[in-house]
Structures are given as structure tokens and as C-alpha cells.
Amino acid sequence: MNNGDRSVVVEELVKRFGDFTAVDHISLEARRGEIFGFLGPNGAGKSTTIRMLCGLLRPTSGHARVAGYDVARQAELVRQRIGYMSQRFSLYNDLRVIENLRFFAGMYTVAADVLPQRIDWALTMAGLKGRESALTASLPVGWKQRLALGCAVLHQPPIIFLDEPTSGVDPISRRNFWELIQEMASQDVTVFVTTHYMDEAEYCNRLVLIYRGRIVAAGTPTELKQRHMKGELLLAECEPLGLALEALQKAPGVMDAAVFGNALHLVVPEAAAAVATLGAYLGERGIIAKRLEPIRPSLEDVFVSLTTGNAGNAANGEHEELAKEH
């Protein structure tokens, strides 16, 4: 990959708070025009990492460059070249829509000759044309998030960091928000996005999974599903569910069993063979198997597989190579 295409370069980045290591020697690269997903559960280290990359938090050790600038030594230059949207709603609720846009345009020093065009773009993108005078506090959450995105990119930065941008947003608004992200990426903007919604990872070109401060896997969504599942996957709908989980965790040939909604996902060596035997196994224990069928793994299945047992530790050794491939 050409060095000029590398928008974000992270090498062995560490952040400690006293004795607690929030980010533990992570390495990754994001390139120009891609949607780069940074996924993991709450508390995994995603927000701490993104704050370091935005020049808002100084690393304990390691190196990171954003838009060609060192985040520790050139933090102000980094901030001038990025857009940042935090997981908490970052606008001023007591200001009107147009006032928020003008305020952030001033913060980002948007040139006066392009300001009307940029504000018009942001209003159109957020679906707020005709509502310029509305109090921001009165807007539905989905509209607030689109407005916040518009404010973050008024100055047309080449890189935008989105920290859990759809947290608390309804599914339709989440889908609309991701359409906006894809549109920006198509215009060569690098979008670095953190989320704990595993289904959103399918929208990313590449991604890493972080768990307890360490990267446990990296690659495209398809690569992760092909590479990191330990076997084949079964969907099991059983009654009672808790008793079925306990029984299946001890069943011969079941490598892993976890609750997904109102069903179980089972990792087995061969799905077809397991379907033939597990129904009888459950019946012998007074458990009704209403449905047993092979399914394709999701990224959530991959993440569960990687973070149970010793799988996560095994994956840590390969994270740097995987994060830099392609």
C-alpha cells in the first residue's frame, strides 16, 4: 500500500490509567477512502483509542500518525485535519439548528465564501431543510445524530472519527446514518468508526475486533467469518432455554454453546451430523428441541468464538499482520 494512502497508522499503542491498561499494544492501519471498523464490547478500549488518535489523550507509549502527523507531538495539526463525533451527543441543545452549524463552522474556520454552501449541504444531509430555527433539543435522536455528523464535517476533513455514532438510535435511523457514511467514503474520506453493534461491521471495508484492550482479530467481514470460526454453526430453539444451554455445553461434539436472543448458537465439527444426534440427546433430558438447523456465522458469532476459552489469546499474536494486510 502506498504510504500516501495510509490515513491512520498505529504501532504498539498503549494507554494506562494507573495500574489499569485500557489499550494494550495495538497496531493497525486505515487507508484513504475506506470505512474502517473498530469493534468491541463496552469497556474494551475503543473510545480511549479514538481519543488518542484525535489528539485528545496522550498515549502512554507507542506511536500513531493521523493524516501524516504524530498524535502525541502534533496534536493540534491532527485536530485541524479530522472530524470527530463522540458517542455522547456533542451539540448544544439550547441552540437552534442553524446556530449550531454556524458555531461549528467558526470552530473549524470554514471560509466565508463557502460557508453558505456547506451549511446548505449539512441541512440537506440531515433532513433539516426548513427546520433551521428549530431548537436542537426538540429534534428526534436520529436527526440530532445526522446534524452532529454534518457539523463534524463542515470543514471537509479527509478523515472522520465516529465514536459509537449510532448508540441509542432506532434501527431505521441507524441504517440511514450508515448510508451517509458510505457516501462520504465514496468521496475518498477515511471513516474510522467504533461500535459495539456487530451487525454494523458488515458495512465496513475492513475492521478489527478489540477485547480487554487487545486486538483479537482483523480483516474484512468475510475473512473474519471464514478464518476464525472453529467449526460449523447450528441454531437451536429449545425449551427450557436455560436447561438446554447447560446440557449442550456438556454434550459430546459441541465445541461451544451461547445464548443468542431466544435461541442458542452451537459450534460443532459438522452441522449435519450434529442435527441428527442432538435432538435425541436433548429429548433424553426432557428438553424440547423445536428447531435445529445449520446457519451461517455472523460477526457476533466470530467475536464470541474469539473471546471464549483461549481463542482470544491465540489470536493476539497475529493481530499486527492481519491489521496491515491488503
HELIX and SHEET records of a PDB file:
HELIX    1   1 ASN A    3  ASP A    5  5                                   3    
HELIX    2   2 LYS A   46  LEU A   53  1                                   8    
HELIX    3   3 ALA A   75  GLN A   80  1                                   6    
HELIX    4   4 VAL A   97  MET A  107  1                                  11    
HELIX    5   5 LEU A  115  ALA A  126  1                                  12    
HELIX    6   6 THR A  136  SER A  138  5                                   3    
HELIX    7   7 VAL A  141  ALA A  152  1                                  12    
HELIX    8   8 PRO A  171  SER A  186  1                                  16    
HELIX    9   9 MET A  198  TYR A  203  5                                   6    
HELIX   10  10 PRO A  221  HIS A  228  1                                   8    
HELIX   11  11 LEU A  241  LEU A  248  1                                   8    
HELIX   12  12 ALA A  271  GLY A  283  1                                  13    
HELIX   13  13 LEU A  299  LEU A  306  1                                   8    
HELIX   14  14 ALA A  311  ASN A  316  1                                   6    
HELIX   15  15 HIS A  319  ALA A  323  1                                   5    
SHEET    1   A 4 PHE A  20  ARG A  31  0                                        
SHEET    2   A 4 ARG A   6  PHE A  17 -1                                        
SHEET    3   A 4 SER A  61  VAL A  66 -1                                        
SHEET    4   A 4 TYR A  69  ASP A  70 -1                                        
SHEET    1   B 6 ILE A  82  MET A  85  0                                        
SHEET    2   B 6 ILE A 159  ASP A 163  1                                        
SHEET    3   B 6 THR A 190  THR A 195  1                                        
SHEET    4   B 6 ILE A  35  LEU A  39  1                                        
SHEET    5   B 6 ARG A 206  TYR A 211  1                                        
SHEET    6   B 6 ARG A 214  GLY A 219 -1                                        
SHEET    1   C 4 ASP A 256  PHE A 260  0                                        
SHEET    2   C 4 ALA A 263  VAL A 268 -1                                        
SHEET    3   C 4 GLU A 232  GLU A 239 -1                                        
SHEET    4   C 4 ILE A 288  ILE A 295 -1                                        
END                                                                             
